[in-house]
Structures are given as structure tokens and as C-alpha cells.
């Protein structure tokens, strides 16, 4: 192995032990201990094997909800700064209304009120609407309001001169927004969007109140049937902690790549 490569790896390892990174080393130690307990203790291992299948529902609900929330946030964010008073009023009403309601209350309201009334209106059997669909709608509507403010701030952070330059080239307002403003705004919005995605993933645990079989619901099932609360909640803690740290690391790497371009 070349000496330069060895030196590079040595410096990376040395930097890892700097005081600024002690928090990471402590977390790695805690997670390592948790993983050891899970795989060395039969009772913890049983809990882990029962809960783990819920990971697919956790990610599925989070990803679908985030994509829908991005769309709602984009439309609402643009509407929020629009010169059209109707669009601006509708967007602000949506944003302020949703931001004023706790997420758990909103989940119940959408699942057991809005969806039920909507099913009656369209003459659909309410029982045919899966709880997972209701949960995704609730999570999307809730985070759409917060992401709308991220889009608004990101769009407003782009200098006015950029829009004027696009207009001078004969581009329409829609083309200026699509090809000039949004690509630049995205760089500014990325940290906030990444944080919202991670927060949404953690808040997806609230969907267990609708009997959506995510990690938390399967944990509740296991603890309720075995009364092994310590095993259940240690497994849930380590799973959510690992997911959050991995997503945070990926977000930081993506930000650095965009900054280097």
C-alpha cells in the first residue's frame, strides 16, 4: 500500500479522536454495547427478530409521505410568496392551520374524520381505506406545511438579480422559477429538508396509534404479549438511533459534495 495512502488513513483515524468528535465515539460505544446485548441475550434477540420486520413499513411510510410533503410544500411555498392574493391566502391559511395543530391530533383527525367524510362523499366504503394510507396522508399534510416554509425561505434567498437576468433572456416566470431559482434554492434548502426527513422518520413512530405495523407498533405488540418492556424498548432505541445517525451522516456527505461543486 502506498505510503501516502497510509498517511491519509492515519490522519483520518487521528482526527476521529479529536475532542470535537468525542460525542461520536461515545455514541458508537453506547450503540456497540446495545448491539452486543441484543445478540448475546436470547430474550433481547427474540424482541429484535419480532420488531425488525416493521422497518420496511417505517421506511415506506416515511419516503412516500416525504415525497408528497415535498409536492405540497413546493406548491404552498410558491403560493405563499405569490402576488396572487387568492393563492397567497390559501397557502398561508393551510400553513398556519397545520402548524397550530399537534401532529398526533392531526393524525387522528385525518384518519377518523377527514378520510371518513371523504369516503362518504365519494360513496366509498370507509373500511376499504387502509390505515397505512390514512397515516401517510396525515404525515404528508403535517410536514407539507413545514416544508412550505423551507421552500419559501429558500426561494427568497436567491438574489433578485437572478430572476431579472432570466427575465431579460425572455424566460417566463415559470421558466425562471424552474430553471434558475429552484436549482439555486435547493442548495440552501438541503440542510432543512434533510432535517425534516429525519424528523419525519422519527415521527412515523406515531403512526403506531393507527395500528400501522411499523417498528413502534410491533414493539408495542411484543411488549404487550410478553411484558418484556426492557428488551422491547432497548431494541427500538438502538434501531431508531442507528437509522438517525446513518441518515444524518448521509445528509452531511451530500451537503459537502454539493458545496464542492
DRENLOBA-934490 format. One line per 4 residues: number of its first residue (from 1); their letters; for each residue y negated, z, x negated of C-alpha. Coordinates in steps of 0.1 Angstrom, whole numbers, plus 5000, padded with zeros to 4 digits. Layout:
DRENLOBA-934490
NUM	A	Y,Z,X ~ ...;
END
This chain:
DRENLOBA-934490
1	XXXX	5000,5000,5000 ~ 4966,4991,4985 ~ 4945,5020,4972 ~ 4915,5010,4993;
5	XXXX	4936,5014,5025 ~ 4950,5047,5013 ~ 4914,5060,5007 ~ 4903,5048,5041;
9	XXXX	4932,5067,5058 ~ 4924,5097,5037 ~ 4888,5097,5047 ~ 4897,5094,5084;
13	XXXX	4920,5124,5081 ~ 4893,5143,5062 ~ 4867,5135,5089 ~ 4891,5148,5116;
17	XXXX	4889,5183,5101 ~ 4851,5184,5102 ~ 4836,5213,5123 ~ 4823,5187,5148;
21	XXXX	4860,5178,5156 ~ 4874,5213,5158 ~ 4873,5211,5196 ~ 4896,5181,5195;
25	XXXX	4920,5199,5171 ~ 4921,5229,5194 ~ 4928,5208,5225 ~ 4956,5189,5206;
29	XXXX	4971,5223,5197 ~ 4970,5235,5233 ~ 4985,5203,5246 ~ 5012,5203,5219;
33	XXXX	5022,5238,5229 ~ 5022,5229,5266 ~ 5044,5198,5259 ~ 5068,5219,5238;
37	XXXX	5071,5244,5267 ~ 5078,5217,5292 ~ 5105,5200,5273 ~ 5121,5232,5258;
41	XXXX	5123,5252,5290 ~ 5147,5239,5318 ~ 5125,5252,5346 ~ 5094,5236,5333;
45	XXXX	5113,5204,5327 ~ 5125,5203,5363 ~ 5090,5207,5375 ~ 5078,5179,5352;
49	XXXX	5105,5155,5363 ~ 5097,5161,5400 ~ 5059,5158,5396 ~ 5058,5128,5373;
53	XXXX	5066,5101,5399 ~ 5033,5109,5415 ~ 5014,5095,5385 ~ 5018,5059,5399;
57	XXXX	5001,5069,5432 ~ 4973,5087,5413 ~ 4965,5056,5392 ~ 4970,5032,5421;
61	XXXX	4946,5051,5444 ~ 4921,5056,5416 ~ 4920,5020,5404 ~ 4918,5004,5439;
65	XXXX	4892,5029,5450 ~ 4871,5023,5419 ~ 4871,4985,5424 ~ 4860,4989,5460;
69	XXXX	4834,5015,5450 ~ 4820,4991,5423 ~ 4815,4965,5450 ~ 4799,4990,5474;
73	XXXX	4778,5003,5446 ~ 4766,4969,5434 ~ 4756,4959,5470 ~ 4739,4992,5477;
77	XXXX	4723,4994,5443 ~ 4707,4960,5446 ~ 4697,4967,5482 ~ 4681,5000,5471;
81	XXXX	4656,4981,5449 ~ 4653,4951,5472 ~ 4619,4941,5486 ~ 4636,4936,5519;
85	XXXX	4628,4968,5539 ~ 4659,4965,5561 ~ 4683,4962,5531 ~ 4665,4989,5513;
89	XXXX	4666,5013,5543 ~ 4703,5007,5550 ~ 4712,5012,5513 ~ 4691,5044,5509;
93	XXXX	4705,5058,5542 ~ 4741,5052,5530 ~ 4734,5067,5496 ~ 4716,5098,5508;
97	XXXX	4740,5104,5537 ~ 4772,5102,5515 ~ 4756,5122,5486 ~ 4748,5150,5511;
101	XXXX	4785,5155,5523 ~ 4812,5172,5502 ~ 4840,5149,5492 ~ 4867,5170,5509;
105	XXXX	4848,5169,5542 ~ 4842,5132,5539 ~ 4880,5126,5533 ~ 4889,5145,5565;
109	XXXX	4861,5128,5585 ~ 4871,5093,5574 ~ 4908,5099,5577 ~ 4908,5116,5611;
113	XXXX	4876,5104,5628 ~ 4863,5071,5614 ~ 4897,5055,5610 ~ 4909,5067,5644;
117	XXXX	4878,5054,5662 ~ 4880,5022,5643 ~ 4917,5017,5652 ~ 4909,5024,5689;
121	XXXX	4880,4999,5687 ~ 4902,4971,5673 ~ 4931,4981,5696 ~ 4953,4991,5666;
125	XXXX	4979,5019,5667 ~ 4963,5047,5647 ~ 4997,5057,5633 ~ 5001,5023,5616;
129	XXXX	4972,5031,5592 ~ 4989,5047,5562 ~ 4973,5079,5548 ~ 4970,5062,5514;
133	XXXX	4948,5035,5529 ~ 4926,5062,5546 ~ 4924,5081,5513 ~ 4913,5050,5494;
137	XXXX	4887,5042,5519 ~ 4873,5078,5517 ~ 4872,5079,5479 ~ 4857,5044,5477;
141	XXXX	4829,5052,5502 ~ 4821,5085,5485 ~ 4819,5071,5449 ~ 4802,5039,5461;
145	XXXX	4771,5060,5468 ~ 4770,5075,5433 ~ 4778,5042,5416 ~ 4749,5026,5436;
149	XXXX	4725,5048,5418 ~ 4741,5039,5385 ~ 4736,5002,5393 ~ 4700,5008,5404;
153	XXXX	4692,5027,5371 ~ 4710,5000,5350 ~ 4692,4971,5367 ~ 4658,4988,5364;
157	XXXX	4664,4995,5327 ~ 4664,4957,5319 ~ 4628,4947,5309 ~ 4609,4928,5335;
161	XXXX	4602,4901,5309 ~ 4639,4891,5310 ~ 4636,4883,5347 ~ 4603,4865,5342;
165	XXXX	4619,4844,5314 ~ 4648,4835,5337 ~ 4624,4825,5365 ~ 4604,4804,5341;
169	XXXX	4636,4784,5333 ~ 4638,4776,5370 ~ 4666,4800,5379 ~ 4667,4815,5414;
173	XXXX	4665,4853,5419 ~ 4703,4854,5425 ~ 4710,4834,5393 ~ 4686,4857,5373;
177	XXXX	4704,4888,5386 ~ 4739,4873,5379 ~ 4734,4857,5345 ~ 4706,4877,5329;
181	XXXX	4701,4911,5345 ~ 4736,4923,5353 ~ 4752,4915,5319 ~ 4725,4934,5301;
185	XXXX	4725,4962,5327 ~ 4763,4966,5323 ~ 4759,4978,5287 ~ 4736,5005,5298;
189	XXXX	4758,5014,5328 ~ 4791,5016,5310 ~ 4789,5053,5300 ~ 4781,5064,5335;
193	XXXX	4807,5041,5351 ~ 4833,5054,5327 ~ 4824,5090,5336 ~ 4826,5081,5373;
197	XXXX	4861,5065,5368 ~ 4873,5097,5351 ~ 4858,5119,5378 ~ 4874,5098,5405;
201	XXXX	4907,5101,5388 ~ 4904,5139,5389 ~ 4890,5139,5424 ~ 4920,5119,5435;
205	XXXX	4939,5152,5435 ~ 4920,5160,5467 ~ 4939,5132,5484 ~ 4969,5155,5485;
209	XXXX	4954,5171,5516 ~ 4963,5139,5534 ~ 4999,5141,5522 ~ 4994,5112,5498;
213	XXXX	5022,5117,5472 ~ 5001,5118,5441 ~ 5006,5143,5412 ~ 4990,5172,5430;
217	XXXX	5008,5167,5463 ~ 5042,5165,5445 ~ 5032,5197,5426 ~ 5025,5214,5459;
221	XXXX	5058,5203,5473 ~ 5076,5216,5443 ~ 5059,5250,5442 ~ 5063,5254,5479;
225	XXXX	5100,5248,5478 ~ 5108,5267,5446 ~ 5080,5292,5443 ~ 5077,5282,5406;
229	XXXX	5039,5283,5406 ~ 5035,5288,5368 ~ 5057,5259,5359 ~ 5041,5236,5385;
233	XXXX	5005,5242,5376 ~ 5010,5241,5339 ~ 5026,5207,5343 ~ 4998,5195,5365;
237	XXXX	4972,5209,5340 ~ 4987,5192,5310 ~ 4992,5158,5328 ~ 4956,5157,5340;
241	XXXX	4943,5169,5307 ~ 4962,5142,5288 ~ 4950,5115,5312 ~ 4914,5126,5310;
245	XXXX	4914,5127,5272 ~ 4930,5093,5269 ~ 4905,5077,5293 ~ 4876,5094,5275;
249	XXXX	4888,5081,5242 ~ 4892,5045,5255 ~ 4858,5047,5270 ~ 4842,5057,5237;
253	XXXX	4860,5029,5218 ~ 4849,5004,5244 ~ 4813,5016,5241 ~ 4814,5013,5203;
257	XXXX	4828,4978,5205 ~ 4800,4967,5228 ~ 4774,4983,5206 ~ 4787,4965,5175;
261	X	4784,4931,5192;
END
